[in-house]
Amino acid sequence: MAAPTAVRGAERDERGRGRRRRRRRRGAVPRVRPRRGWVCPVCAGNPRAVSVARGRRGWDAVYKRELQTFQEYGDTGEIWFGEESMTRLIRWMQKHKIPLDASVLDIGTGNGVFLAKFGFSDVTGIDYSPSAIQLSQNIIEKEGLSNIKLKVEDFLNPSTKLSGFHICIDKGTFDAISLNPDNAIEKRKQYVESLSRVLKVKGFFLITSCNWTKEELLDEFSEGFELFEELPTPKFSFGGRSGNSVAALVFQKT
Protein backbone atom coordinates (compact mmCIF):
# COMPACT_ATOMS: atom_id res chain seq x y z
CA MET A 1 0.00 0.00 0.00
CA ALA A 2 1.40 3.41 -0.96
CA ALA A 3 2.32 5.80 1.81
CA PRO A 4 -0.01 8.78 2.29
CA THR A 5 0.95 11.87 0.26
CA ALA A 6 1.90 13.86 3.38
CA VAL A 7 4.26 11.08 4.51
CA ARG A 8 5.91 10.84 1.09
CA GLY A 9 6.29 14.62 1.04
CA ALA A 10 7.92 14.59 4.47
CA GLU A 11 10.35 11.89 3.33
CA ARG A 12 11.31 13.96 0.28
CA ASP A 13 11.82 17.04 2.46
CA GLU A 14 14.06 15.07 4.81
CA ARG A 15 16.14 13.72 1.93
CA GLY A 16 16.48 17.26 0.61
CA ARG A 17 17.63 18.54 4.01
CA GLY A 18 20.18 15.73 4.16
CA ARG A 19 21.62 16.68 0.77
CA ARG A 20 21.84 20.33 1.79
CA ARG A 21 23.63 19.41 5.04
CA ARG A 22 26.17 17.30 3.11
CA ARG A 23 26.80 20.16 0.67
CA ARG A 24 27.35 22.58 3.55
CA ARG A 25 29.83 20.21 5.20
CA ARG A 26 31.77 20.07 1.92
CA GLY A 27 31.78 23.87 1.82
CA ALA A 28 29.59 24.15 -1.27
CA VAL A 29 27.17 27.05 -1.57
CA PRO A 30 23.75 25.86 -2.84
CA ARG A 31 22.85 27.44 -6.18
CA VAL A 32 19.67 29.48 -5.96
CA ARG A 33 17.95 30.02 -9.28
CA PRO A 34 15.31 32.69 -9.95
CA ARG A 35 11.81 31.27 -9.97
CA ARG A 36 8.28 32.57 -10.18
CA GLY A 37 7.42 34.49 -7.05
CA TRP A 38 11.02 34.51 -5.81
CA VAL A 39 12.23 37.59 -3.92
CA CYS A 40 15.95 38.18 -3.58
CA PRO A 41 17.46 38.81 -0.12
CA VAL A 42 18.36 42.37 -1.10
CA CYS A 43 14.72 43.14 -1.90
CA ALA A 44 13.24 41.30 1.08
CA GLY A 45 11.00 43.62 3.06
CA ASN A 46 10.55 45.98 0.12
CA PRO A 47 6.80 46.18 -0.59
CA ARG A 48 7.45 46.53 -4.31
CA ALA A 49 9.49 43.33 -4.50
CA VAL A 50 6.42 41.10 -4.25
CA SER A 51 5.23 42.41 -7.64
CA VAL A 52 8.39 41.48 -9.55
CA ALA A 53 6.85 38.35 -11.07
CA ARG A 54 3.28 39.64 -11.37
CA GLY A 55 3.73 41.61 -14.56
CA ARG A 56 2.35 44.97 -15.58
CA ARG A 57 -0.86 44.75 -13.54
CA GLY A 58 1.11 44.01 -10.39
CA TRP A 59 3.40 46.98 -10.90
CA ASP A 60 0.50 49.28 -11.78
CA ALA A 61 -1.24 48.35 -8.54
CA VAL A 62 1.92 49.03 -6.52
CA TYR A 63 2.57 52.43 -8.10
CA LYS A 64 -1.04 53.48 -7.75
CA ARG A 65 -0.69 52.91 -4.00
CA GLU A 66 2.63 54.76 -3.94
CA LEU A 67 1.11 57.66 -5.88
CA GLN A 68 -1.72 57.91 -3.36
CA THR A 69 0.80 57.80 -0.50
CA PHE A 70 2.84 60.58 -2.13
CA GLN A 71 -0.24 62.75 -2.68
CA GLU A 72 -1.45 62.27 0.89
CA TYR A 73 1.83 62.32 2.83
CA GLY A 74 4.56 63.50 0.44
CA ASP A 75 6.43 60.20 0.81
CA THR A 76 8.48 59.65 -2.37
CA GLY A 77 9.24 55.99 -1.67
CA GLU A 78 12.50 54.08 -1.91
CA ILE A 79 15.37 53.77 -4.38
CA TRP A 80 15.57 50.21 -5.67
CA PHE A 81 18.63 48.53 -4.06
CA GLY A 82 18.94 51.55 -1.75
CA GLU A 83 20.86 54.80 -1.69
CA GLU A 84 24.15 52.93 -1.87
CA SER A 85 23.39 51.68 -5.38
CA MET A 86 22.73 55.22 -6.58
CA THR A 87 25.93 56.51 -4.98
CA ARG A 88 27.92 53.65 -6.56
CA LEU A 89 26.76 54.58 -10.07
CA ILE A 90 27.25 58.32 -9.67
CA ARG A 91 30.73 57.74 -8.22
CA TRP A 92 31.65 55.66 -11.27
CA MET A 93 30.45 58.41 -13.62
CA GLN A 94 32.44 61.01 -11.74
CA LYS A 95 35.54 58.79 -11.76
CA HIS A 96 35.35 58.43 -15.54
CA LYS A 97 34.44 62.09 -16.04
CA ILE A 98 31.16 61.41 -17.83
CA PRO A 99 29.95 64.85 -18.99
CA LEU A 100 26.93 66.19 -17.11
CA ASP A 101 25.18 66.75 -20.45
CA ALA A 102 25.60 63.12 -21.55
CA SER A 103 22.27 61.55 -22.51
CA VAL A 104 21.19 59.06 -19.84
CA LEU A 105 18.38 56.50 -20.01
CA ASP A 106 16.98 55.00 -16.80
CA ILE A 107 15.35 51.70 -17.81
CA GLY A 108 12.37 50.98 -15.57
CA THR A 109 12.54 54.24 -13.66
CA GLY A 110 9.80 53.32 -11.16
CA ASN A 111 9.17 56.21 -8.79
CA GLY A 112 11.85 58.43 -10.37
CA VAL A 113 13.63 59.12 -7.07
CA PHE A 114 16.92 58.02 -8.62
CA LEU A 115 16.49 60.51 -11.46
CA ALA A 116 15.56 63.32 -9.10
CA LYS A 117 18.90 62.98 -7.32
CA PHE A 118 21.03 62.20 -10.35
CA GLY A 119 22.42 65.63 -11.28
CA PHE A 120 22.74 65.14 -15.07
CA SER A 121 21.05 67.55 -17.47
CA ASP A 122 19.80 65.20 -20.22
CA VAL A 123 18.02 62.34 -18.49
CA THR A 124 15.14 60.18 -19.71
CA GLY A 125 13.20 57.80 -17.49
CA ILE A 126 10.98 55.09 -18.96
CA ASP A 127 8.61 52.59 -17.43
CA TYR A 128 5.86 50.42 -18.89
CA SER A 129 3.62 51.28 -15.96
CA PRO A 130 1.65 54.52 -16.53
CA SER A 131 1.16 54.80 -12.75
CA ALA A 132 4.94 54.74 -12.25
CA ILE A 133 5.44 57.55 -14.76
CA GLN A 134 2.65 59.59 -13.13
CA LEU A 135 4.30 59.11 -9.74
CA SER A 136 7.72 60.05 -11.15
CA GLN A 137 6.27 63.19 -12.72
CA ASN A 138 4.78 64.26 -9.38
CA ILE A 139 8.08 63.71 -7.55
CA ILE A 140 10.15 65.51 -10.17
CA GLU A 141 7.78 68.49 -10.18
CA LYS A 142 8.09 68.64 -6.40
CA GLU A 143 11.89 68.68 -6.75
CA GLY A 144 11.64 71.52 -9.30
CA LEU A 145 13.51 69.62 -12.02
CA SER A 146 12.83 70.46 -15.65
CA ASN A 147 15.67 68.52 -17.31
CA ILE A 148 14.12 65.06 -16.91
CA LYS A 149 11.93 63.53 -19.59
CA LEU A 150 9.52 60.76 -18.62
CA LYS A 151 7.89 58.33 -21.03
CA VAL A 152 5.62 55.31 -20.87
CA GLU A 153 7.66 52.78 -22.83
CA ASP A 154 7.91 49.01 -22.93
CA PHE A 155 11.66 48.47 -23.22
CA LEU A 156 11.12 45.13 -24.95
CA ASN A 157 9.33 47.02 -27.75
CA PRO A 158 10.79 50.53 -27.65
CA SER A 159 9.65 53.30 -29.96
CA THR A 160 12.00 54.49 -32.70
CA LYS A 161 12.43 57.81 -30.86
CA LEU A 162 14.18 56.02 -28.02
CA SER A 163 17.77 55.98 -29.30
CA GLY A 164 21.19 57.61 -29.19
CA PHE A 165 21.93 57.38 -25.46
CA HIS A 166 25.44 57.63 -24.04
CA ILE A 167 24.50 55.85 -20.79
CA CYS A 168 21.81 53.26 -19.98
CA ILE A 169 21.08 52.29 -16.38
CA ASP A 170 19.24 49.25 -15.06
CA LYS A 171 18.61 48.59 -11.37
CA GLY A 172 16.28 45.59 -11.22
CA THR A 173 14.42 45.74 -14.54
CA PHE A 174 16.42 42.93 -16.15
CA ASP A 175 15.83 40.95 -12.95
CA ALA A 176 12.07 41.45 -13.22
CA ILE A 177 12.07 40.42 -16.87
CA SER A 178 14.08 37.32 -15.94
CA LEU A 179 11.35 36.29 -13.48
CA ASN A 180 8.53 36.71 -15.97
CA PRO A 181 6.64 33.39 -16.10
CA ASP A 182 5.85 33.84 -19.81
CA ASN A 183 8.88 32.92 -21.94
CA ALA A 184 11.56 34.69 -19.90
CA ILE A 185 14.38 33.43 -22.15
CA GLU A 186 12.93 35.11 -25.21
CA LYS A 187 12.24 38.30 -23.26
CA ARG A 188 15.87 38.46 -22.11
CA LYS A 189 16.96 38.23 -25.75
CA GLN A 190 14.53 41.03 -26.62
CA TYR A 191 16.02 43.12 -23.81
CA VAL A 192 19.55 42.77 -25.18
CA GLU A 193 18.34 43.63 -28.70
CA SER A 194 16.54 46.73 -27.39
CA LEU A 195 19.61 47.79 -25.44
CA SER A 196 21.72 47.50 -28.57
CA ARG A 197 19.26 49.73 -30.45
CA VAL A 198 18.99 52.54 -27.89
CA LEU A 199 22.67 52.75 -26.81
CA LYS A 200 25.31 54.48 -28.90
CA VAL A 201 28.42 52.63 -30.04
CA LYS A 202 31.02 52.91 -27.23
CA GLY A 203 28.18 53.89 -24.89
CA PHE A 204 28.01 52.42 -21.38
CA PHE A 205 25.43 50.13 -19.80
CA LEU A 206 25.39 50.05 -15.98
CA ILE A 207 23.45 47.15 -14.49
CA THR A 208 22.77 46.16 -10.88
CA SER A 209 21.29 42.69 -10.35
CA CYS A 210 20.45 40.46 -7.41
CA ASN A 211 19.35 37.52 -9.61
CA TRP A 212 22.44 37.04 -11.73
CA THR A 213 26.14 36.55 -10.99
CA LYS A 214 28.89 38.37 -12.85
CA GLU A 215 29.58 35.29 -14.97
CA GLU A 216 25.92 34.88 -15.89
CA LEU A 217 25.56 38.54 -16.87
CA LEU A 218 28.68 38.27 -19.03
CA ASP A 219 26.99 35.41 -20.85
CA GLU A 220 23.65 37.23 -21.20
CA PHE A 221 25.29 40.34 -22.69
CA SER A 222 28.00 38.62 -24.73
CA GLU A 223 26.56 39.73 -28.08
CA GLY A 224 27.59 43.29 -28.91
CA PHE A 225 28.86 44.25 -25.45
CA GLU A 226 32.09 43.81 -23.51
CA LEU A 227 32.79 44.13 -19.81
CA PHE A 228 34.30 47.50 -18.98
CA GLU A 229 34.41 47.31 -15.18
CA GLU A 230 33.00 45.45 -12.19
CA LEU A 231 31.81 47.74 -9.39
CA PRO A 232 32.35 46.81 -5.72
CA THR A 233 29.23 45.59 -3.92
CA PRO A 234 28.43 44.29 -0.40
CA LYS A 235 29.63 40.78 0.45
CA PHE A 236 28.15 38.00 2.58
CA SER A 237 29.37 34.64 3.87
CA PHE A 238 27.62 31.27 3.79
CA GLY A 239 28.93 27.78 4.50
CA GLY A 240 32.48 29.01 4.85
CA ARG A 241 32.47 30.77 1.49
CA SER A 242 31.84 34.41 0.61
CA GLY A 243 30.03 36.07 -2.26
CA ASN A 244 28.33 39.28 -3.32
CA SER A 245 24.72 40.10 -2.46
CA VAL A 246 24.35 41.88 -5.82
CA ALA A 247 26.32 42.13 -9.04
CA ALA A 248 27.08 45.59 -10.48
CA LEU A 249 28.75 45.68 -13.87
CA VAL A 250 29.56 48.27 -16.52
CA PHE A 251 29.39 47.10 -20.14
CA GLN A 252 30.46 49.02 -23.20
CA LYS A 253 28.76 48.62 -26.56
CA THR A 254 31.19 47.42 -29.21
C-alpha positions as CSV (number, residue, x, y, z in Angstrom):
1,M,0.0,0.0,0.0
2,A,1.4,3.4,-1.0
3,A,2.3,5.8,1.8
4,P,0.0,8.8,2.3
5,T,0.9,11.9,0.3
6,A,1.9,13.9,3.4
7,V,4.3,11.1,4.5
8,R,5.9,10.8,1.1
9,G,6.3,14.6,1.0
10,A,7.9,14.6,4.5
11,E,10.3,11.9,3.3
12,R,11.3,14.0,0.3
13,D,11.8,17.0,2.5
14,E,14.1,15.1,4.8
15,R,16.1,13.7,1.9
16,G,16.5,17.3,0.6
17,R,17.6,18.5,4.0
18,G,20.2,15.7,4.2
19,R,21.6,16.7,0.8
20,R,21.8,20.3,1.8
21,R,23.6,19.4,5.0
22,R,26.2,17.3,3.1
23,R,26.8,20.2,0.7
24,R,27.3,22.6,3.5
25,R,29.8,20.2,5.2
26,R,31.8,20.1,1.9
27,G,31.8,23.9,1.8
28,A,29.6,24.1,-1.3
29,V,27.2,27.0,-1.6
30,P,23.8,25.9,-2.8
31,R,22.8,27.4,-6.2
32,V,19.7,29.5,-6.0
33,R,17.9,30.0,-9.3
34,P,15.3,32.7,-10.0
35,R,11.8,31.3,-10.0
36,R,8.3,32.6,-10.2
37,G,7.4,34.5,-7.1
38,W,11.0,34.5,-5.8
39,V,12.2,37.6,-3.9
40,C,15.9,38.2,-3.6
41,P,17.5,38.8,-0.1
42,V,18.4,42.4,-1.1
43,C,14.7,43.1,-1.9
44,A,13.2,41.3,1.1
45,G,11.0,43.6,3.1
46,N,10.6,46.0,0.1
47,P,6.8,46.2,-0.6
48,R,7.5,46.5,-4.3
49,A,9.5,43.3,-4.5
50,V,6.4,41.1,-4.3
51,S,5.2,42.4,-7.6
52,V,8.4,41.5,-9.5
53,A,6.8,38.4,-11.1
54,R,3.3,39.6,-11.4
55,G,3.7,41.6,-14.6
56,R,2.3,45.0,-15.6
57,R,-0.9,44.8,-13.5
58,G,1.1,44.0,-10.4
59,W,3.4,47.0,-10.9
60,D,0.5,49.3,-11.8
61,A,-1.2,48.4,-8.5
62,V,1.9,49.0,-6.5
63,Y,2.6,52.4,-8.1
64,K,-1.0,53.5,-7.8
65,R,-0.7,52.9,-4.0
66,E,2.6,54.8,-3.9
67,L,1.1,57.7,-5.9
68,Q,-1.7,57.9,-3.4
69,T,0.8,57.8,-0.5
70,F,2.8,60.6,-2.1
71,Q,-0.2,62.7,-2.7
72,E,-1.4,62.3,0.9
73,Y,1.8,62.3,2.8
74,G,4.6,63.5,0.4
75,D,6.4,60.2,0.8
76,T,8.5,59.6,-2.4
77,G,9.2,56.0,-1.7
78,E,12.5,54.1,-1.9
79,I,15.4,53.8,-4.4
80,W,15.6,50.2,-5.7
81,F,18.6,48.5,-4.1
82,G,18.9,51.5,-1.7
83,E,20.9,54.8,-1.7
84,E,24.2,52.9,-1.9
85,S,23.4,51.7,-5.4
86,M,22.7,55.2,-6.6
87,T,25.9,56.5,-5.0
88,R,27.9,53.7,-6.6
89,L,26.8,54.6,-10.1
90,I,27.3,58.3,-9.7
91,R,30.7,57.7,-8.2
92,W,31.7,55.7,-11.3
93,M,30.4,58.4,-13.6
94,Q,32.4,61.0,-11.7
95,K,35.5,58.8,-11.8
96,H,35.4,58.4,-15.5
97,K,34.4,62.1,-16.0
98,I,31.2,61.4,-17.8
99,P,29.9,64.9,-19.0
100,L,26.9,66.2,-17.1
101,D,25.2,66.8,-20.5
102,A,25.6,63.1,-21.5
103,S,22.3,61.6,-22.5
104,V,21.2,59.1,-19.8
105,L,18.4,56.5,-20.0
106,D,17.0,55.0,-16.8
107,I,15.4,51.7,-17.8
108,G,12.4,51.0,-15.6
109,T,12.5,54.2,-13.7
110,G,9.8,53.3,-11.2
111,N,9.2,56.2,-8.8
112,G,11.9,58.4,-10.4
113,V,13.6,59.1,-7.1
114,F,16.9,58.0,-8.6
115,L,16.5,60.5,-11.5
116,A,15.6,63.3,-9.1
117,K,18.9,63.0,-7.3
118,F,21.0,62.2,-10.3
119,G,22.4,65.6,-11.3
120,F,22.7,65.1,-15.1
121,S,21.1,67.5,-17.5
122,D,19.8,65.2,-20.2
123,V,18.0,62.3,-18.5
124,T,15.1,60.2,-19.7
125,G,13.2,57.8,-17.5
126,I,11.0,55.1,-19.0
127,D,8.6,52.6,-17.4
128,Y,5.9,50.4,-18.9
129,S,3.6,51.3,-16.0
130,P,1.7,54.5,-16.5
131,S,1.2,54.8,-12.8
132,A,4.9,54.7,-12.3
133,I,5.4,57.6,-14.8
134,Q,2.6,59.6,-13.1
135,L,4.3,59.1,-9.7
136,S,7.7,60.0,-11.2
137,Q,6.3,63.2,-12.7
138,N,4.8,64.3,-9.4
139,I,8.1,63.7,-7.6
140,I,10.1,65.5,-10.2
141,E,7.8,68.5,-10.2
142,K,8.1,68.6,-6.4
143,E,11.9,68.7,-6.7
144,G,11.6,71.5,-9.3
145,L,13.5,69.6,-12.0
146,S,12.8,70.5,-15.7
147,N,15.7,68.5,-17.3
148,I,14.1,65.1,-16.9
149,K,11.9,63.5,-19.6
150,L,9.5,60.8,-18.6
151,K,7.9,58.3,-21.0
152,V,5.6,55.3,-20.9
153,E,7.7,52.8,-22.8
154,D,7.9,49.0,-22.9
155,F,11.7,48.5,-23.2
156,L,11.1,45.1,-24.9
157,N,9.3,47.0,-27.7
158,P,10.8,50.5,-27.6
159,S,9.6,53.3,-30.0
160,T,12.0,54.5,-32.7
161,K,12.4,57.8,-30.9
162,L,14.2,56.0,-28.0
163,S,17.8,56.0,-29.3
164,G,21.2,57.6,-29.2
165,F,21.9,57.4,-25.5
166,H,25.4,57.6,-24.0
167,I,24.5,55.9,-20.8
168,C,21.8,53.3,-20.0
169,I,21.1,52.3,-16.4
170,D,19.2,49.2,-15.1
171,K,18.6,48.6,-11.4
172,G,16.3,45.6,-11.2
173,T,14.4,45.7,-14.5
174,F,16.4,42.9,-16.2
175,D,15.8,40.9,-12.9
176,A,12.1,41.5,-13.2
177,I,12.1,40.4,-16.9
178,S,14.1,37.3,-15.9
179,L,11.4,36.3,-13.5
180,N,8.5,36.7,-16.0
181,P,6.6,33.4,-16.1
182,D,5.9,33.8,-19.8
183,N,8.9,32.9,-21.9
184,A,11.6,34.7,-19.9
185,I,14.4,33.4,-22.2
186,E,12.9,35.1,-25.2
187,K,12.2,38.3,-23.3
188,R,15.9,38.5,-22.1
189,K,17.0,38.2,-25.7
190,Q,14.5,41.0,-26.6
191,Y,16.0,43.1,-23.8
192,V,19.5,42.8,-25.2
193,E,18.3,43.6,-28.7
194,S,16.5,46.7,-27.4
195,L,19.6,47.8,-25.4
196,S,21.7,47.5,-28.6
197,R,19.3,49.7,-30.5
198,V,19.0,52.5,-27.9
199,L,22.7,52.7,-26.8
200,K,25.3,54.5,-28.9
201,V,28.4,52.6,-30.0
202,K,31.0,52.9,-27.2
203,G,28.2,53.9,-24.9
204,F,28.0,52.4,-21.4
205,F,25.4,50.1,-19.8
206,L,25.4,50.0,-16.0
207,I,23.4,47.2,-14.5
208,T,22.8,46.2,-10.9
209,S,21.3,42.7,-10.4
210,C,20.4,40.5,-7.4
211,N,19.4,37.5,-9.6
212,W,22.4,37.0,-11.7
213,T,26.1,36.6,-11.0
214,K,28.9,38.4,-12.9
215,E,29.6,35.3,-15.0
216,E,25.9,34.9,-15.9
217,L,25.6,38.5,-16.9
218,L,28.7,38.3,-19.0
219,D,27.0,35.4,-20.8
220,E,23.7,37.2,-21.2
221,F,25.3,40.3,-22.7
222,S,28.0,38.6,-24.7
223,E,26.6,39.7,-28.1
224,G,27.6,43.3,-28.9
225,F,28.9,44.2,-25.4
226,E,32.1,43.8,-23.5
227,L,32.8,44.1,-19.8
228,F,34.3,47.5,-19.0
229,E,34.4,47.3,-15.2
230,E,33.0,45.4,-12.2
231,L,31.8,47.7,-9.4
232,P,32.3,46.8,-5.7
233,T,29.2,45.6,-3.9
234,P,28.4,44.3,-0.4
235,K,29.6,40.8,0.4
236,F,28.1,38.0,2.6
237,S,29.4,34.6,3.9
238,F,27.6,31.3,3.8
239,G,28.9,27.8,4.5
240,G,32.5,29.0,4.9
241,R,32.5,30.8,1.5
242,S,31.8,34.4,0.6
243,G,30.0,36.1,-2.3
244,N,28.3,39.3,-3.3
245,S,24.7,40.1,-2.5
246,V,24.4,41.9,-5.8
247,A,26.3,42.1,-9.0
248,A,27.1,45.6,-10.5
249,L,28.8,45.7,-13.9
250,V,29.6,48.3,-16.5
251,F,29.4,47.1,-20.1
252,Q,30.5,49.0,-23.2
253,K,28.8,48.6,-26.6
254,T,31.2,47.4,-29.2
